[in-house]
Amino acid sequence: RRPVTLAMALVSVLLLGGVSLLKLPLDFLPRVEFPFIAVWIPYQGGIPSENEQEIVRPIEEVLATLGGVRDIFSYSDANEVQVGVTFEWGRDVNLLRMEVKEKIDQIRGELPPDIPQIFLLTFNTNDIPIIEGRISARGRDLSESWDLLEQKIIAPLQRIPGVGRVNIDGVLPTQASVYLRFATIMEHGVDVTRLFAELESANVELTVGRITDRGLRYDLRTVSGLSGVEDLRELPIDERGLRLGDVAEVIYGAPALSYGRILNREPAIAFWIQKASGYNTVEVCRAIEAELERINQDPTLRGIDTIAFFNQADQITDSLRSLLQGGLFGSVLALSLIHISEPTRPVGISRMP
């Protein structure tokens, strides 16, 4: 009855659908905050059974007093302690984080005093990596190539708009490690507590204050007296003239790892990339793919391969392609059924006398 009105409504719906299709950001999952708080405590050199008694149990007992707790689980070994708390759905994660922090502060005095720091970790769907992969080199171990990887791979990926964080695992920055010789320390009667204090005070940079002179303001700070490994070896540790190198081995290099990965029979390093909030996942992944292709063609990285084996963009586009195919097939079947079910009009037959 109203063909013009129907045509305008149809055009409006198609126009809005087209604009939404182009502007709607594509994401792997909707943003969801899980009601979960993890208490992570790095604690090197501990004994798992003692960690369970002195750290895990006090934390579990105080966190059990929170409301809406569904589950508490823990894990402890010689290097770390983890306590996870799951709450009922619908709770505000930010408020839960504050409540857990207050409870931990209440028992901080009961925990071992040498705990360096306590971390509270949460999880939401934005923390799921958008790309995961491996970095390997033919005939070359990359475990001591932190600087090269940071400059040539991590930094370029980090500069891509929409990339929140680039993580790698399997290589650590080079650092100075001090291994004390127990027999030498006992022979010279070295005060180990004072030795640690000398090490700590020699490598500290502090802001001293500010000086105003003739209208100009100067910020003052102390600078560490250690500029290299040799300075560390020559660090005096007592009044007798003993140096750190006399009682310890000072080694500069990448720390040894207790685990490893293999890709195509070569040592490999894992990497994963997290997206910044508010960006289109497919667009960010495509930009990362282009950058990885450029990195693989870099002559300074000859022999180093960067491979991505998980890509959220592929998952999203495959899902949309399946949805489109299902919609088209459904439309064709619906039109076919309408055509088949349409009643046929009887045809009159007349005979001539």
Helices and strands as residue ranges (DSSP letters): H 3-23, E 36-42, H 48-51, I 52-56, H 57-63, E 69-76, E 80-87, H 93-106, G 108-110, E 119-121, G 125-127, E 131-137, G 142-144, H 146-149, I 150-154, H 155-158, E 163-169, E 175-180, H 182-188, H 192-202, E 207-213, E 216-221, H 229-233, H 244-247, E 248-253, E 261-263, E 266-275, H 281-296, G 299-301, E 304-311, H 312-341
